[in-house]
Amino acid sequence: MNTLSTTPSSSYTKKPRLAPYTYGVLSADFYARHVGQSVNVATTTGKIFKGVLIGVDQYDIIIRQETGLELLFSKGNVVYIHRG
């Protein structure tokens, strides 16, 4: 006897597994929430740059300043980033 189930498979309803010792908000989620918003980026040189977060990948952060200038920061040179 073949029956069709209307409930989703349990493999589709499970939350993704996190790596060991991973807690709270993941950095990818943090950046995703701030794309398109004004941010301040503090660098290891002590300078703070203001702009709209337009892109993030594994290694870099890109913001667009009010002048239209787009700046690419290596994440290794970023001390912190927050909404501006």
CNS distance restraints for C-alpha pairs under 8 A (distance, minus, plus):
assign (resid   8 and name CA) (resid  12 and name CA) 6.61 0.50 0.50
assign (resid   8 and name CA) (resid  13 and name CA) 7.10 0.50 0.50
assign (resid   9 and name CA) (resid  13 and name CA) 6.90 0.50 0.50
assign (resid  10 and name CA) (resid  14 and name CA) 6.37 0.50 0.50
assign (resid  18 and name CA) (resid  22 and name CA) 6.22 0.50 0.50
assign (resid  22 and name CA) (resid  26 and name CA) 7.93 0.50 0.50
assign (resid  25 and name CA) (resid  29 and name CA) 6.54 0.50 0.50
assign (resid  25 and name CA) (resid  30 and name CA) 6.80 0.50 0.50
assign (resid  26 and name CA) (resid  30 and name CA) 6.40 0.50 0.50
assign (resid  27 and name CA) (resid  31 and name CA) 6.22 0.50 0.50
assign (resid  28 and name CA) (resid  32 and name CA) 6.07 0.50 0.50
assign (resid  29 and name CA) (resid  33 and name CA) 6.23 0.50 0.50
assign (resid  30 and name CA) (resid  34 and name CA) 6.68 0.50 0.50
assign (resid  31 and name CA) (resid  35 and name CA) 6.35 0.50 0.50
assign (resid  31 and name CA) (resid  56 and name CA) 7.07 0.50 0.50
assign (resid  34 and name CA) (resid  38 and name CA) 7.82 0.50 0.50
assign (resid  34 and name CA) (resid  39 and name CA) 7.71 0.50 0.50
assign (resid  34 and name CA) (resid  53 and name CA) 6.71 0.50 0.50
assign (resid  34 and name CA) (resid  83 and name CA) 7.39 0.50 0.50
assign (resid  35 and name CA) (resid  52 and name CA) 7.50 0.50 0.50
assign (resid  35 and name CA) (resid  53 and name CA) 5.00 0.50 0.50
assign (resid  35 and name CA) (resid  54 and name CA) 5.66 0.50 0.50
assign (resid  35 and name CA) (resid  55 and name CA) 6.78 0.50 0.50
assign (resid  36 and name CA) (resid  52 and name CA) 5.80 0.50 0.50
assign (resid  36 and name CA) (resid  53 and name CA) 5.40 0.50 0.50
assign (resid  36 and name CA) (resid  54 and name CA) 5.79 0.50 0.50
assign (resid  37 and name CA) (resid  52 and name CA) 5.26 0.50 0.50
assign (resid  37 and name CA) (resid  53 and name CA) 5.90 0.50 0.50
assign (resid  37 and name CA) (resid  83 and name CA) 7.14 0.50 0.50
assign (resid  38 and name CA) (resid  50 and name CA) 7.15 0.50 0.50
assign (resid  38 and name CA) (resid  51 and name CA) 5.41 0.50 0.50
assign (resid  38 and name CA) (resid  52 and name CA) 4.26 0.50 0.50
assign (resid  38 and name CA) (resid  53 and name CA) 6.37 0.50 0.50
assign (resid  38 and name CA) (resid  83 and name CA) 5.80 0.50 0.50
assign (resid  38 and name CA) (resid  84 and name CA) 5.14 0.50 0.50
assign (resid  39 and name CA) (resid  50 and name CA) 5.83 0.50 0.50
assign (resid  39 and name CA) (resid  51 and name CA) 5.64 0.50 0.50
assign (resid  39 and name CA) (resid  52 and name CA) 5.87 0.50 0.50
assign (resid  39 and name CA) (resid  53 and name CA) 6.36 0.50 0.50
assign (resid  39 and name CA) (resid  81 and name CA) 6.68 0.50 0.50
assign (resid  39 and name CA) (resid  82 and name CA) 5.40 0.50 0.50
assign (resid  39 and name CA) (resid  83 and name CA) 4.17 0.50 0.50
assign (resid  39 and name CA) (resid  84 and name CA) 4.33 0.50 0.50
assign (resid  40 and name CA) (resid  48 and name CA) 6.33 0.50 0.50
assign (resid  40 and name CA) (resid  49 and name CA) 5.54 0.50 0.50
assign (resid  40 and name CA) (resid  50 and name CA) 4.56 0.50 0.50
assign (resid  40 and name CA) (resid  51 and name CA) 6.66 0.50 0.50
assign (resid  40 and name CA) (resid  81 and name CA) 5.61 0.50 0.50
assign (resid  40 and name CA) (resid  82 and name CA) 5.44 0.50 0.50
assign (resid  40 and name CA) (resid  83 and name CA) 6.11 0.50 0.50
assign (resid  40 and name CA) (resid  84 and name CA) 5.27 0.50 0.50
assign (resid  41 and name CA) (resid  48 and name CA) 5.42 0.50 0.50
assign (resid  41 and name CA) (resid  49 and name CA) 5.10 0.50 0.50
assign (resid  41 and name CA) (resid  50 and name CA) 6.42 0.50 0.50
assign (resid  41 and name CA) (resid  78 and name CA) 6.83 0.50 0.50
assign (resid  41 and name CA) (resid  79 and name CA) 7.71 0.50 0.50
assign (resid  41 and name CA) (resid  80 and name CA) 6.11 0.50 0.50
assign (resid  41 and name CA) (resid  81 and name CA) 4.55 0.50 0.50
assign (resid  41 and name CA) (resid  82 and name CA) 6.84 0.50 0.50
assign (resid  42 and name CA) (resid  46 and name CA) 6.53 0.50 0.50
assign (resid  42 and name CA) (resid  47 and name CA) 5.81 0.50 0.50
assign (resid  42 and name CA) (resid  48 and name CA) 4.32 0.50 0.50
assign (resid  42 and name CA) (resid  49 and name CA) 6.45 0.50 0.50
assign (resid  42 and name CA) (resid  78 and name CA) 5.88 0.50 0.50
assign (resid  42 and name CA) (resid  79 and name CA) 5.45 0.50 0.50
assign (resid  42 and name CA) (resid  80 and name CA) 5.38 0.50 0.50
assign (resid  42 and name CA) (resid  81 and name CA) 6.27 0.50 0.50
assign (resid  43 and name CA) (resid  47 and name CA) 5.65 0.50 0.50
assign (resid  43 and name CA) (resid  48 and name CA) 6.38 0.50 0.50
assign (resid  43 and name CA) (resid  77 and name CA) 5.50 0.50 0.50
assign (resid  43 and name CA) (resid  78 and name CA) 4.41 0.50 0.50
assign (resid  43 and name CA) (resid  79 and name CA) 5.18 0.50 0.50
assign (resid  43 and name CA) (resid  80 and name CA) 7.25 0.50 0.50
assign (resid  44 and name CA) (resid  77 and name CA) 5.33 0.50 0.50
assign (resid  44 and name CA) (resid  78 and name CA) 6.06 0.50 0.50
assign (resid  44 and name CA) (resid  79 and name CA) 5.82 0.50 0.50
assign (resid  50 and name CA) (resid  63 and name CA) 7.89 0.50 0.50
assign (resid  50 and name CA) (resid  65 and name CA) 6.35 0.50 0.50
assign (resid  50 and name CA) (resid  84 and name CA) 7.10 0.50 0.50
assign (resid  51 and name CA) (resid  63 and name CA) 5.40 0.50 0.50
assign (resid  51 and name CA) (resid  64 and name CA) 5.10 0.50 0.50
assign (resid  51 and name CA) (resid  65 and name CA) 4.20 0.50 0.50
assign (resid  51 and name CA) (resid  66 and name CA) 6.50 0.50 0.50
assign (resid  52 and name CA) (resid  63 and name CA) 5.17 0.50 0.50
assign (resid  52 and name CA) (resid  64 and name CA) 5.15 0.50 0.50
assign (resid  52 and name CA) (resid  65 and name CA) 6.43 0.50 0.50
assign (resid  53 and name CA) (resid  61 and name CA) 7.61 0.50 0.50
assign (resid  53 and name CA) (resid  62 and name CA) 6.10 0.50 0.50
assign (resid  53 and name CA) (resid  63 and name CA) 4.40 0.50 0.50
assign (resid  53 and name CA) (resid  64 and name CA) 6.60 0.50 0.50
assign (resid  54 and name CA) (resid  62 and name CA) 5.72 0.50 0.50
assign (resid  54 and name CA) (resid  63 and name CA) 5.35 0.50 0.50
assign (resid  54 and name CA) (resid  64 and name CA) 6.65 0.50 0.50
assign (resid  55 and name CA) (resid  61 and name CA) 5.91 0.50 0.50
assign (resid  55 and name CA) (resid  62 and name CA) 4.91 0.50 0.50
assign (resid  55 and name CA) (resid  63 and name CA) 6.91 0.50 0.50
assign (resid  56 and name CA) (resid  60 and name CA) 5.79 0.50 0.50
assign (resid  56 and name CA) (resid  61 and name CA) 4.59 0.50 0.50
assign (resid  56 and name CA) (resid  62 and name CA) 6.23 0.50 0.50
assign (resid  57 and name CA) (resid  61 and name CA) 6.70 0.50 0.50
assign (resid  59 and name CA) (resid  74 and name CA) 5.95 0.50 0.50
assign (resid  59 and name CA) (resid  75 and name CA) 5.55 0.50 0.50
assign (resid  59 and name CA) (resid  76 and name CA) 7.70 0.50 0.50
assign (resid  60 and name CA) (resid  72 and name CA) 6.57 0.50 0.50
assign (resid  60 and name CA) (resid  73 and name CA) 5.49 0.50 0.50
assign (resid  60 and name CA) (resid  74 and name CA) 4.54 0.50 0.50
assign (resid  60 and name CA) (resid  75 and name CA) 5.23 0.50 0.50
assign (resid  61 and name CA) (resid  72 and name CA) 5.73 0.50 0.50
assign (resid  61 and name CA) (resid  73 and name CA) 5.12 0.50 0.50
assign (resid  61 and name CA) (resid  74 and name CA) 6.45 0.50 0.50
assign (resid  61 and name CA) (resid  75 and name CA) 6.50 0.50 0.50
assign (resid  62 and name CA) (resid  70 and name CA) 6.77 0.50 0.50
assign (resid  62 and name CA) (resid  71 and name CA) 5.52 0.50 0.50
assign (resid  62 and name CA) (resid  72 and name CA) 4.48 0.50 0.50
assign (resid  62 and name CA) (resid  73 and name CA) 6.26 0.50 0.50
assign (resid  63 and name CA) (resid  70 and name CA) 5.66 0.50 0.50
assign (resid  63 and name CA) (resid  71 and name CA) 5.41 0.50 0.50
assign (resid  63 and name CA) (resid  72 and name CA) 6.75 0.50 0.50
assign (resid  64 and name CA) (resid  68 and name CA) 5.83 0.50 0.50
assign (resid  64 and name CA) (resid  69 and name CA) 5.62 0.50 0.50
assign (resid  64 and name CA) (resid  70 and name CA) 4.32 0.50 0.50
assign (resid  64 and name CA) (resid  71 and name CA) 6.34 0.50 0.50
assign (resid  65 and name CA) (resid  69 and name CA) 5.36 0.50 0.50
assign (resid  65 and name CA) (resid  70 and name CA) 6.31 0.50 0.50
assign (resid  65 and name CA) (resid  71 and name CA) 7.75 0.50 0.50
assign (resid  73 and name CA) (resid  77 and name CA) 6.89 0.50 0.50
assign (resid  73 and name CA) (resid  78 and name CA) 7.12 0.50 0.50
assign (resid  74 and name CA) (resid  78 and name CA) 6.89 0.50 0.50
